[in-house]
């Protein structure tokens, strides 16, 4: 069996989920419901007010490889496809399989953050909007992983990997356009503090 995997391609989108109570887990569970193999990798942010929390996010956030912007979170997925070899040195593309994993790195509000009640409400709104935006990216890739299998199964042994890579490149194009349209989620409410 041969294992094929493109380099793990980062897709960066703004994403934060409140970490002050069980709210963070609940929001993540709702946003990523039905998508298996998603790991949330939190980094803590703290501060005495909303602007201090914003500065903590700005200091720790990753860079979007597609447009060079620093944003609040980084999503990446690892898609690996494979197919068995036949006894005669060929391949059985009809038996191709694909494995999917996603990782989302995002800030988590530390329990020690000293936000006012209004700032906490704003954080929760922001966190929910970010979770929905990011889940849109992760869900798209998960739902379209079968497109890679279809491309493999419609190819030859020599062209199967290139066919899969072409579909995978289309995923990147979709996600770049999605972030451009939503300004990395800010047009959908993913900004903290609210302007």
KEBA-525149 format. One record per residue: x, y, z of N, C-alpha, C, O in turn; residue in one letter. Coordinates in pm, whole numbers, plus 50000, padded with zeros to 5 digits. Layout:
// KEBA-525149
SITE      nX      nY      nZ     caX     caY     caZ      cX      cY      cZ      oX      oY      oZ   type
SITE       X       Y       Z       X       Y       Z       X       Y       Z       X       Y       Z      a
...
//
This chain:
// KEBA-525149
SITE      nX      nY      nZ     caX     caY     caZ      cX      cY      cZ      oX      oY      oZ   type
SITE   50084   49884   50000   50000   50000   50000   50089   50123   50000   50189   50128   50072      x
SITE   50056   50220   49922   50132   50343   49915   50055   50455   49981   49935   50469   49959      x
SITE   50123   50534   50060   50059   50644   50131   50100   50774   50063   50218   50799   50042      x
SITE   50003   50855   50029   50029   50982   49961   49973   51093   50047   49861   51084   50097      x
SITE   50051   51196   50065   50002   51309   50143   50065   51436   50091   50187   51443   50072      x
SITE   49984   51536   50068   50041   51666   50034   50100   51723   50162   50070   51674   50271      x
SITE   50183   51824   50151   50228   51887   50274   50105   51937   50350   50006   51977   50289      x
SITE   50113   51934   50482   50001   51987   50560   49991   52134   50525   50086   52210   50541      x
SITE   49874   52173   50479   49856   52309   50433   49779   52388   50537   49666   52353   50571      x
SITE   49840   52495   50587   49768   52574   50685   49660   52658   50618   49679   52711   50509      x
SITE   49553   52667   50684   49450   52761   50645   49428   52845   50767   49391   52793   50873      x
SITE   49450   52969   50756   49439   53054   50871   49308   53128   50866   49268   53182   50763      x
SITE   49244   53128   50977   49122   53204   50990   49118   53254   51132   49176   53194   51222      x
SITE   49050   53361   51152   49034   53411   51287   48954   53311   51367   48851   53262   51320      x
SITE   49000   53282   51487   48922   53191   51569   48963   53203   51713   49081   53194   51745      x
SITE   48868   53223   51800   48892   53219   51943   48766   53167   52007   48656   53189   51957      x
SITE   48782   53098   52116   48667   53049   52190   48690   53080   52336   48800   53059   52387      x
SITE   48589   53130   52404   48602   53168   52544   48648   53052   52629   48601   52939   52612      x
SITE   48741   53080   52719   48793   52977   52807   48765   53007   52951   48831   52952   53039      x
SITE   48669   53093   52980   48646   53134   53118   48557   53037   53193   48560   53034   53316      x
SITE   48479   52959   53124   48392   52860   53187   48381   52743   53091   48461   52730   52998      x
SITE   48284   52659   53112   48257   52551   53019   48204   52602   52886   48184   52524   52793      x
SITE   48181   52733   52876   48130   52794   52753   48219   52760   52634   48170   52732   52525      x
SITE   48350   52762   52656   48442   52737   52545   48421   52599   52486   48413   52585   52364      x
SITE   48413   52499   52570   48392   52362   52521   48257   52349   52454   48245   52283   52350      x
SITE   48157   52410   52511   48022   52401   52454   48019   52463   52315   47961   52407   52223      x
SITE   48082   52581   52299   48083   52646   52169   48160   52564   52067   48117   52549   51952      x
SITE   48273   52509   52108   48352   52425   52016   48273   52301   51979   48272   52261   51862      x
SITE   48208   52239   52077   48130   52118   52049   48019   52146   51949   47995   52066   51859      x
SITE   47952   52259   51963   47845   52295   51871   47902   52324   51732   47853   52271   51632      x
SITE   48004   52408   51726   48059   52450   51597   48118   52333   51518   48104   52328   51395      x
SITE   48183   52241   51587   48251   52132   51518   48174   52000   51524   48230   51894   51495      x
SITE   48048   52006   51562   47966   51885   51571   47960   51814   51436   47943   51877   51332      x
SITE   47976   51684   51440   47967   51604   51319   48095   51597   51238   48099   51534   51132      x
SITE   48201   51663   51285   48329   51658   51215   48426   51580   51303   48471   51633   51405      x
SITE   48459   51458   51268   48551   51380   51352   48696   51424   51333   48731   51491   51236      x
SITE   48777   51384   51427   48922   51402   51419   48966   51548   51408   49054   51582   51330      x
SITE   48902   51634   51487   48942   51775   51496   49003   51796   51634   48940   51766   51735      x
SITE   49124   51847   51637   49192   51878   51762   49196   52029   51778   49237   52101   51687      x
SITE   49154   52077   51895   49163   52219   51926   49286   52238   52012   49297   52179   52120      x
SITE   49379   52318   51965   49505   52346   52034   49500   52491   52083   49525   52584   52007      x
SITE   49466   52508   52211   49448   52642   52267   49580   52704   52310   49671   52635   52355      x
SITE   49590   52836   52295   49696   52911   52361   49629   53015   52450   49533   53080   52408      x
SITE   49679   53032   52574   49611   53118   52670   49633   53267   52640   49742   53308   52600      x
SITE   49528   53344   52661   49538   53490   52656   49477   53545   52783   49379   53491   52835      x
SITE   49534   53652   52832   49493   53708   52961   49499   53860   52952   49559   53915   52859      x
SITE   49437   53925   53047   49444   54070   53052   49345   54128   53150   49250   54063   53192      x
SITE   49370   54253   53186   49286   54322   53282   49165   54388   53219   49075   54432   53290      x
SITE   49162   54396   53088   49047   54451   53017   49050   54400   52873   49142   54328   52833      x
SITE   48950   54438   52797   48938   54387   52660   49059   54422   52574   49105   54340   52496      x
SITE   49111   54543   52589   49226   54583   52506   49351   54505   52544   49432   54473   52456      x
SITE   49369   54474   52671   49484   54393   52713   49472   54250   52657   49572   54192   52615      x
SITE   49352   54196   52656   49330   54063   52597   49360   54069   52448   49423   53978   52393      x
SITE   49315   54175   52381   49342   54191   52237   49493   54194   52211   49542   54132   52117      x
SITE   49567   54267   52296   49713   54274   52279   49776   54136   52299   49871   54101   52229      x
SITE   49724   54058   52393   49776   53923   52417   49752   53834   52295   49839   53756   52256      x
SITE   49635   53846   52235   49606   53769   52113   49701   53813   52002   49761   53730   51934      x
SITE   49713   53944   51984   49798   53996   51877   49943   53950   51891   50011   53925   51791      x
SITE   49991   53937   52013   50129   53896   52037   50152   53748   52006   50263   53709   51972      x
SITE   50049   53667   52019   50067   53521   52007   50011   53460   51879   50038   53344   51850      x
SITE   49936   53534   51803   49865   53473   51690   49957   53439   51573   50061   53501   51553      x
SITE   49914   53339   51496   49995   53292   51383   49975   53378   51258   49891   53468   51254      x
SITE   50054   53349   51158   50050   53420   51030   49986   53332   50923   50019   53214   50909      x
SITE   49894   53391   50848   49830   53321   50737   49929   53310   50621   49974   53411   50567      x
SITE   49964   53190   50585   50060   53167   50476   50005   53213   50341   50083   53238   50249      x
SITE   49873   53224   50328   49814   53263   50200   49824   53412   50172   49847   53452   50059      x
SITE   49807   53494   50277   49810   53639   50253   49908   53714   50343   49916   53836   50335      x
SITE   49980   53644   50428   50080   53707   50513   50024   53783   50632   50100   53845   50707      x
SITE   49894   53779   50651   49832   53850   50763   49843   53768   50891   49837   53645   50888      x
SITE   49860   53838   51003   49852   53772   51132   49705   53770   51171   49636   53871   51164      x
SITE   49659   53653   51210   49519   53635   51247   49512   53555   51376   49613   53506   51425      x
SITE   49393   53541   51429   49378   53486   51563   49396   53336   51575   49420   53286   51685      x
SITE   49384   53263   51467   49397   53117   51476   49445   53059   51344   49438   53122   51239      x
SITE   49494   52938   51355   49544   52867   51238   49477   52731   51232   49480   52655   51329      x
SITE   49418   52701   51119   49360   52569   51097   49444   52498   50993   49488   52558   50895      x
SITE   49464   52371   51015   49534   52291   50915   49472   52153   50914   49409   52111   51011      x
SITE   49489   52085   50805   49439   51949   50796   49544   51862   50732   49629   51908   50656      x
SITE   49535   51739   50767   49625   51638   50713   49537   51536   50641   49467   51458   50705      x
SITE   49542   51539   50510   49468   51443   50428   49570   51348   50366   49662   51391   50297      x
SITE   49552   51221   50390   49643   51120   50336   49561   51016   50260   49465   50959   50313      x
SITE   49601   50993   50138   49532   50894   50056   49628   50781   50022   49749   50799   50013      x
SITE   49569   50665   50003   49650   50548   49969   49565   50449   49892   49442   50455   49892      x
SITE   49634   50356   49827   49567   50247   49756   49661   50128   49756   49784   50142   49761      x
SITE   49602   50009   49750   49687   49889   49751   49750   49863   49614   49697   49903   49510      x
SITE   49860   49798   49618   49927   49750   49497   49871   49613   49460   49829   49537   49547      x
SITE   49871   49584   49333   49829   49450   49289   49952   49359   49284   50065   49405   49290      x
SITE   49927   49232   49272   50038   49135   49264   50126   49157   49143   50243   49117   49143      x
SITE   50073   49219   49042   50147   49235   48916   50210   49374   48905   50249   49415   48795      x
SITE   50220   49446   49016   50285   49576   49015   50194   49692   48980   50241   49806   48971      x
SITE   50068   49667   48960   49973   49774   48931   49917   49832   49059   49978   49821   49166      x
SITE   49803   49892   49048   49739   49949   49167   49589   49925   49160   49532   49909   49052      x
SITE   49528   49923   49276   49383   49903   49285   49320   50034   49331   49292   50052   49450      x
SITE   49299   50126   49238   49247   50258   49272   49104   50252   49324   49062   50342   49396      x
SITE   49030   50150   49290   48893   50135   49341   48894   50114   49492   48795   50141   49560      x
SITE   49006   50066   49545   49018   50041   49689   49091   50155   49761   49133   50139   49875      x
SITE   49106   50269   49695   49173   50383   49757   49098   50427   49882   48976   50417   49890      x
SITE   49173   50476   49979   49115   50528   50103   49177   50664   50132   49280   50701   50077      x
SITE   49110   50738   50220   49162   50868   50261   49146   50881   50412   49044   50841   50468      x
SITE   49246   50937   50475   49241   50968   50619   49240   51119   50635   49307   51191   50561      x
SITE   49164   51166   50733   49147   51310   50756   49171   51341   50903   49123   51272   50991      x
SITE   49247   51447   50927   49264   51504   51061   49274   51654   51046   49332   51703   50949      x
SITE   49219   51727   51141   49231   51873   51139   49277   51921   51276   49246   51861   51379      x
SITE   49352   52029   51275   49396   52094   51398   49363   52241   51387   49388   52304   51285      x
SITE   49307   52295   51493   49277   52437   51499   49351   52494   51620   49326   52453   51734      x
SITE   49441   52586   51596   49512   52654   51704   49445   52788   51726   49428   52866   51632      x
SITE   49405   52813   51851   49331   52935   51878   49350   52980   52022   49387   52902   52109      x
SITE   49324   53107   52046   49339   53158   52182   49225   53112   52272   49113   53086   52227      x
SITE   49258   53104   52399   49158   53071   52500   49172   53174   52611   49282   53197   52662      x
SITE   49063   53234   52648   49063   53335   52754   49094   53268   52886   49024   53175   52928      x
SITE   49199   53315   52952   49239   53257   53080   49136   53288   53188   49070   53392   53185      x
SITE   49124   53197   53282   49030   53216   53393   49066   53340   53474   48979   53396   53541      x
SITE   49191   53382   53468   49235   53500   53545   49208   53631   53473   49233   53738   53529      x
SITE   49157   53627   53351   49126   53751   53278   49023   53830   53357   48927   53774   53410      x
SITE   49045   53959   53364   48958   54044   53445   48873   54134   53355   48894   54255   53348      x
SITE   48778   54073   53289   48689   54148   53202   48563   54187   53276   48519   54118   53368      x
SITE   48506   54299   53235   48377   54338   53291   48270   54244   53237   48295   54167   53144      x
SITE   48153   54251   53295   48042   54167   53247   48013   54196   53099   47989   54103   53022      x
SITE   48015   54323   53061   47989   54360   52921   48099   54307   52829   48071   54262   52718      x
SITE   48225   54313   52875   48336   54262   52793   48328   54110   52778   48364   54056   52674      x
SITE   48281   54042   52882   48265   53896   52873   48154   53860   52773   48167   53763   52698      x
SITE   48048   53937   52774   47941   53915   52675   47997   53936   52534   47968   53859   52443      x
SITE   48078   54041   52518   48139   54068   52388   48232   53954   52348   48233   53912   52232      x
SITE   48311   53903   52443   48400   53789   52414   48319   53667   52370   48355   53600   52273      x
SITE   48211   53639   52440   48128   53523   52405   48070   53537   52264   48065   53440   52189      x
SITE   48026   53657   52229   47972   53683   52095   48080   53659   51991   48059   53591   51891      x
SITE   48197   53716   52017   48313   53701   51930   48353   53555   51915   48375   53506   51804      x
SITE   48362   53486   52028   48402   53345   52026   48305   53261   51945   48346   53173   51869      x
SITE   48177   53287   51961   48077   53211   51885   48089   53238   51735   48082   53145   51654      x
SITE   48108   53365   51698   48123   53399   51556   48249   53336   51497   48248   53287   51384      x
SITE   48358   53339   51574   48483   53279   51527   48469   53128   51511   48518   53070   51413      x
SITE   48404   53065   51606   48386   52920   51599   48305   52882   51475   48338   52787   51405      x
SITE   48199   52957   51448   48119   52929   51328   48201   52947   51201   48193   52866   51109      x
SITE   48280   53055   51196   48361   53080   51077   48463   52968   51056   48475   52914   50946      x
SITE   48535   52935   51160   48638   52833   51147   48578   52697   51116   48634   52621   51035      x
SITE   48467   52665   51178   48401   52538   51149   48360   52530   51003   48356   52422   50945      x
SITE   48331   52645   50942   48300   52646   50799   48417   52596   50716   48398   52522   50619      x
SITE   48537   52637   50753   48657   52589   50683   48676   52438   50703   48692   52363   50606      x
SITE   48673   52397   50828   48701   52257   50861   48594   52165   50800   48625   52060   50746      x
SITE   48469   52208   50810   48359   52127   50757   48368   52114   50604   48344   52006   50550      x
SITE   48404   52222   50536   48417   52215   50390   48519   52108   50350   48492   52024   50264      x
SITE   48634   52111   50412   48739   52015   50378   48695   51873   50410   48717   51781   50332      x
SITE   48632   51856   50525   48585   51722   50563   48481   51671   50463   48489   51557   50417      x
SITE   48385   51754   50430   48277   51712   50339   48327   51685   50197   48267   51605   50125      x
SITE   48433   51750   50156   48481   51736   50018   48600   51641   50005   48657   51629   49897      x
SITE   48636   51574   50112   48748   51479   50103   48715   51368   50002   48806   51313   49940      x
SITE   48589   51335   49986   48548   51234   49888   48578   51275   49745   48591   51189   49657      x
SITE   48590   51405   49720   48627   51452   49586   48767   51403   49549   48795   51374   49432      x
SITE   48853   51393   49649   48988   51341   49624   48979   51194   49584   49044   51151   49489      x
SITE   48899   51118   49658   48883   50976   49623   48826   50959   49483   48871   50873   49408      x
SITE   48728   51041   49448   48669   51032   49314   48774   51060   49207   48777   50994   49103      x
SITE   48860   51158   49231   48965   51190   49134   49064   51074   49121   49106   51041   49011      x
SITE   49099   51015   49233   49191   50900   49231   49129   50785   49153   49194   50725   49067      x
SITE   49005   50755   49184   48938   50640   49121   48913   50661   48972   48896   50565   48898      x
SITE   48912   50786   48929   48893   50816   48787   49024   50832   48711   49023   50866   48593      x
SITE   49134   50808   48778   49266   50827   48717   49331   50693   48685   49268   50587   48698      x
SITE   49454   50699   48643   49535   50578   48622   49636   50570   48736   49651   50664   48814      x
SITE   49704   50459   48745   49807   50444   48849   49910   50556   48840   49958   50605   48943      x
SITE   49945   50595   48720   50046   50700   48701   49995   50839   48733   50073   50926   48773      x
SITE   49864   50863   48715   49811   50999   48731   49730   51019   48859   49685   51130   48886      x
SITE   49711   50914   48936   49622   50922   49053   49668   51026   49155   49586   51105   49203      x
SITE   49796   51027   49188   49843   51123   49288   49828   51266   49238   49787   51354   49314      x
SITE   49862   51291   49112   49847   51425   49056   49700   51467   49053   49669   51584   49078      x
SITE   49611   51375   49025   49468   51407   49025   49423   51446   49165   49346   51540   49181      x
SITE   49470   51373   49265   49435   51404   49404   49492   51541   49443   49423   51620   49508      x
SITE   49615   51567   49405   49679   51696   49438   49603   51813   49374   49591   51919   49435      x
SITE   49552   51793   49254   49477   51899   49187   49349   51933   49263   49314   52050   49277      x
SITE   49280   51831   49311   49159   51855   49390   49196   51926   49519   49129   52020   49561      x
SITE   49303   51881   49582   49348   51942   49707   49381   52090   49687   49350   52172   49773      x
SITE   49444   52124   49576   49474   52264   49546   49346   52346   49533   49343   52463   49570      x
SITE   49241   52284   49482   49113   52352   49475   49056   52385   49612   48987   52486   49629      x
SITE   49085   52301   49711   49043   52331   49849   49106   52462   49894   49038   52548   49951      x
SITE   49235   52478   49870   49304   52601   49909   49237   52722   49844   49215   52824   49910      x
SITE   49207   52712   49717   49144   52824   49646   49010   52860   49710   48979   52978   49726      x
SITE   48932   52760   49747   48804   52786   49813   48826   52862   49944   48760   52963   49970      x
SITE   48919   52815   50025   48941   52875   50157   48997   53017   50149   48962   53102   50230      x
SITE   49083   53042   50053   49134   53177   50033   49019   53271   49997   49010   53381   50050      x
SITE   48931   53227   49907   48816   53309   49868   48721   53331   49985   48670   53442   50003      x
SITE   48697   53228   50063   48609   53239   50180   48664   53342   50279   48588   53424   50330      x
SITE   48793   53337   50305   48852   53435   50396   48850   53576   50337   48832   53673   50410      x
SITE   48870   53586   50207   48865   53718   50144   48724   53776   50156   48708   53893   50190      x
SITE   48622   53694   50128   48483   53741   50134   48442   53780   50275   48365   53875   50293      x
SITE   48491   53710   50375   48450   53735   50513   48552   53816   50592   48532   53841   50711      x
SITE   48661   53858   50528   48772   53925   50596   48816   53842   50717   48824   53892   50829      x
SITE   48842   53715   50690   48883   53619   50794   48781   53614   50907   48817   53598   51024      x
SITE   48655   53626   50873   48547   53613   50971   48500   53742   51033   48395   53744   51098      x
SITE   48573   53851   51015   48534   53976   51082   48401   54030   51029   48327   54094   51104      x
SITE   48370   54006   50903   48241   54052   50850   48124   53975   50910   48009   54017   50900      x
SITE   48154   53862   50971   48051   53781   51037   48052   53799   51188   47993   53718   51261      x
SITE   48118   53903   51237   48118   53932   51380   48240   53885   51456   48243   53895   51579      x
SITE   48340   53834   51388   48458   53779   51456   48562   53888   51480   48672   53885   51424      x
SITE   48526   53985   51563   48622   54089   51602   48608   54116   51751   48497   54123   51804      x
SITE   48721   54131   51817   48722   54157   51961   48832   54256   51992   48945   54242   51944      x
SITE   48799   54359   52074   48663   54394   52114   48584   54448   51996   48640   54487   51893      x
SITE   48453   54450   52012   48367   54499   51904   48402   54645   51878   48424   54722   51971      x
SITE   48407   54681   51752   48445   54818   51714   48333   54915   51741   48347   55034   51716      x
//
